[in-house]
Amino acid sequence: MTRRLVRLPGDEPMLDIFSYGHPAPAKRLTPRQIGQITRTVRRVPEVMVKVTGGGANAGAVGAHFSYIGRNGQLEIETDYGVRIAAQEEQKTLLADWHLELSAGQYRGEQEEKKKPRKTKLVYNIVFSMPFPTPPAKVLAGARRFAQDKFAFQHRYAMVLHADQRHPHVHMVVKAEGDDGQRLYVDKAMLRQWREDFARMMREQGIAANATPRVARGRNRDKTRDARYRADHHGTATASRSTVKKIMKELHETGTYKDAARPRLLETRRAVVGQWMLIADTLETQGETALAGEVRHFARQLPPVLTKNELLAVQVAKYLRQKQRDNAVPLGKADELTR
């Protein structure tokens, strides 16, 4: 069978002005776009929609079902509205999805002779809202999303996790549709999904927004204390050599400079310029008060920091804490990585 990819339909993006750092064209803003601008500058909570992976065989998919269902402790809601908890029922559900018929059928004869390529049988998706969003509302929004995007096309199942600060829904979607076409998820679709999920949360009466990180002055990769602790013990993504280099520069100069910073500064200048163009456009449309909010928002964006500079902040905090706790001289900082 020839492999066919399909994109599921959705509304056009609300405000596509932050791609590639190009200035926004001077044109009239629609009420829908003005609504998104208002939510963004007033810092309405942002939704999170993330594809976390997808099993390449039925066993992996079954293991993920067990994980999200907490080994039968939580009910999994199917696309038919049925709630199942027992693991035997989950196995029956997966058997009904006929995942074994999806694997390998998209490889031609030539590809069969090569090293087998793993075919994703499902997409594992997470829908999340920040505290204190009622968990039931998050589930209702995710259910509405699934019905709109996948009903009568792709089999799916979901479960609510409400025991953490951010209530979230795990959803498993069969990659192959009932018509044989495969779902293909890329960055553009994920952005559309975020906007659609935010709209569906607003339909539930929950303030929600979906704006790219760069538009809010946020780094794509946040560095947290836990990450630095893992780095320090040599078990995380940032290499020990990077941490030692940062420590050395902090000790010698009292600061840290990353070569990637100029590029981020250029992006920030472009984003601020885009916001100012939006403010000018709003003013010409009589939205004077909102134009003022936009200009204030643009001037108050968070400081520009690269990934390594964020890590340097954590290193500096760590060293100061070490000095306070153990009276470790900053000159001995390099020893802390040994």
ABEGO torsion letter per residue (X at the ends): XBBBBBBBBBBBBABBAABGGBBBBBBBBBAAAAAAAAAAAAGBBBBBBBBAEEBABAAAAAAAAAAAAGGGABBBBBAAGBBBABAAAAAAAAAAAGAAAABGAABBAAAAABBBBBBBABBBBBBBBBOABBAAAAAAAAAAAAAAAABGABBBBBBBBAABABBBBBBBBBABBAAGBBBBBBAAAAAAAAAAAAAAAAAAGBBBBBBBAAAAGBBABBBBAAAAAAAAAGABABBAAAAAAAAAAAAAAGBBBBAAAAAAAAAAAAAAAAAAAAAAAAAAAGBAAAAAAAAAAAAABBBBBBAAAAAAAAAAAAAAAAAAAAGBBAAAAAAAAX
